[in-house]
C-alpha cells in the first residue's frame, strides 16, 4: 500500500515527519497528473499547491479549523487528504467529486467556490461567526496573486485588518492567474519577492526586541518606537501591514518545514496575518512547468505527448479572436479587453497583433465593464471577451455604467450555455435572463463560425449602445444547414408546411433540427435573440401551436418573454416552453446535461408530440 493510500483523514497527515511528507507529495503529484489526464481539469494550479496543502493539514485541524480556497480549482490535494481519495478518479464526472470545494460533499470543505477573489470575505465571515460563538478555531483563506487583482479581495482586506479573530490569509504567489498576472499588484509582489533579506532582518530584529529585558515603561516605549523607526528607515512596510495585518514572508511554498513554521507562528499571533508563499505553478510535470497557462484548465490528454488540444484552434473562442483581428486591421478604434483570460477567450491573436489596443485588466470583471464604457464614451470601439459565468459579476456595471449612458460596448460572451464538467458554478445559463433586463441591450446567438463573424461585424458597426454576442464552448457543428442570415431581421424561417412552429436559437438548434425530422414542424431560428421584433411575433401568431426551446434559464429568458408578449397580443394558440427550470445544473458531460434537461433530440421529439 502506498503512503497516499494510507491517508484516510487529515489526522494521518499529522503523524508524518518531513521526509514522509515529501514522499507523499511526490505520490500526490503522480496521482494528480494521472487523474487530470483522464478526466480533464485544473492541473498546473493543483501541482503548485501540493506542499502548501500538506502544510495546512499538518498545522491546522479541519473541520474545526476552516480552510477557504479562493476559486477552489487548486483543492484536489485537499480532497485526497480529507477522506475522498477513493473517489478522486471520479472528479468532474457525472455523480463524482466536484472540481471545486463543496460543503455538501465533505465537512472539510468550508465554503462553495468557483469564482475568484471571494475567499477573504468568506473567511472573515466564518472567523467572526466563530468569535461570536466562542469557537477558538482558526480560519485560513488561501488566495492566489491572480485573484488578488479582483477588487472584492481589497474590500475584504480593508474590512479584515482591524477585526479581532483568528483569521489567516495565505497569499499563494505563483506570478500567474490563468494567464500571466498583470498590473501593479503583480509588480508589487515581485518587488517583495526580490527583497526577502529585509524580512529576514526584520524578523531577527523583532525577535531581539521582543526578548530584550526592559525596566520601566519609558524604556519599553523607547524600544518600541525605535523598532518602528528602524523598520521604516530600512524599508517601508507592506500594504498588508498598513492595513492592519501582520506579514510573514516571502516563504518558499515548496518547503514544508518553513511553511509549517510560518503557520504555527501565525496561530500564536492570534490576530489577522498574511503569509506570503511563493510557489511554482505546474511543479512536477515538465510540460506544465514550461507552459503553466496552457495547463491551467485542460481536457483529457496524453501524458507523453502533452495536451494536443491546448491551442483550441478549432473553437468558437478562436474563431471570435481571429475575426476580431481582421476587423481591427482596418479600424484602429477597435480595442480588446480580457479579465485574465487571454488564451481562454481567443484574444491571444489580438494581443500578438495589436498589443497597444489589448487590455488584460486582471480578474476584475466589474472594472473591465466600466473601463470599456469609458473607452466607448471616448470614441473607441471596445470588445470585452468574457465567460458567461464571470459576466454575472458585473451586472451592476453593465446596467449603470454602460446601458444608462448608452455606451457602445460589445460583450463577447464565451462559454454561453451548458459547460459540462465544471459544474454548477460555471454553467453559462444565466446571461440571457440577466441581459434581457438591461435597457437598450441587443443580444445575438450565432450557430457557426461564419455567422459569428457576421454578428461581430454587425455588433461593432450597425448597433448603437450595448450589445452582446454569445456563443458556446467548443466547436461548431459543420453539418448544420445554415445560410447567411439577414441580421437586420435577425432570424431564419425553415418551412415544411406545418401548423406548428418551433422557436429556438444557438447550439440547441441542432437538437431541434433532429427532432423535427421525426416530428415535422416549421423552425424559426433566432440569430438576434433580443429584443424580439414585432415582425417575429406577427409570424408566430400565424401558427396554432408554438414550441419555444431555449438552452438557458426559463425565468427571464427569451421564451418566457415571447409567451408574455403573445398573451398581451391576445394570441389564442397553444404555447409550450422547454427551458431550464432548475437553475442549478450539476456537473456532467454537456450531452448528458442536455438529456437530463430534456434538450436532446430524443426528448424534444417527445416534446413535439405533446
Buried (B, 14 or more C-beta within 10 A) or exposed (E): EEBBEEBEEBEBBEEBEEEEBBBBBEBBBBBBBEBBBBBBBBBBBBBBBBBBBBBBBBBBEBBEBBBBBBBBBBBBBBBBBBBBBEBBBBBBBBEBBBBBBBEEBBEBBBBBBBBBBBBBBBBBBBBBEBBEEEBEBBBBBBBBBBBBBBBBBBEBBEEBBEBEBBBBBBBBBBBBBBBBBBBEBBEBBEEBBEEBEEBEBBEEBEEEBEEEEEEEEEEEEEBEEEBEEBBEEEBEEBBBBEBBBBBBBBBBBBBBEBBBBBBEBBBEEEBBBBBBBBBBBBBBBEBBBEBBBBBBBBBEBEEEEBBEBBEBEEBBBBBBBBBBBEBBEEEEBBBBBBBBBBBBBBBBBBBEBBEEBBBBBBBBBBBBBBBBBBBBBEEBBBBBBBBBBBBBBBBEBBBEBBBBEBBBBBBBBBBBBBBBBBBBBBBBBBBBBBBBEBEBBBBBBBBBBBBBBBBBBBBBEEBEBBBBBBBBBBBBEEEBEBEEBEBEEBBBEBEEEBEBBBBBBBBBBBBBBBBBEEBEBBBBBBBBBBBBBEEBBEBBBEBEBBBBBBBBBBEBBBBBBBBEBBEEEEBEBEBBBBBBEEEEBBBBBBEBBBBBBBBBBBBBBEBBEE
